[in-house]
Amino acid sequence: MSRDLDKIDQRILAELEANGRLPIVELAARVNLTNTPCSERVKRLEKSGHIAGYCAVIDKERLGMGHLTVVQVSLAATAEHSLDRFNDAVREVPEIETCLMVAGSFDYLLTVRTRDIAHFRTVLGDSINKLPGIHQTSSFTVMETVKEQVGAKAGRIRAAALYSGSVE
């Protein structure tokens, strides 16, 4: 947790992480502030980048995009320009939800969201395997998402703060 955040800032972040649509009146009550100071703190947290934005959690299954695949990617070379080219190209593939550079026996871990296995096969062949510098990929179809912590009640920030002893 950043040193420039006090306990009230941390509580504001935890509350907004759990529900980004929380009205300022209710947020203020939950963190024991009046409306104006609470609103000013939220604006400061937004301006400082501690709050990067707000979003809705979308049910991908209901949108017909319920198929999730995890793809390990190994690059042929890992020089800085090779990584930059790969990173830039990945950002252009809308089906790639997450791209993580990792340390280990492969270079990147992607999560790819598609309609079904046939759609994934098309994305793999037409987009992923054509990304610059690809040496090898290994794909794993997700059978069940056991935990996905997005906007979870009593968010991650609060849990981290509780473990560090900085929130009562």
Salt bridges, closest charged atoms under 4 A:
ASP4 OD1 - HIS50 NE2 3.69
ASP6 OD1 - ARG41 NH1 2.96
ASP9 OD1 - ARG41 NH1 2.78
ASP9 OD1 - ARG44 NH2 2.83
GLU15 OE1 - ARG30 NH1 2.84
GLU17 OE2 - ARG156 NH2 2.88
GLU26 OE2 - ARG30 NH2 2.51
ASP59 OD2 - ARG62 NE 3.37
ASP88 OD1 - ARG91 NH1 3.06
GLU95 OE2 - HIS119 NE2 3.76
GLU97 OE2 - LYS60 NZ 2.76
GLU97 OE2 - ARG113 NE 3.06
GLU168 OE2 - LYS7 NZ 2.72
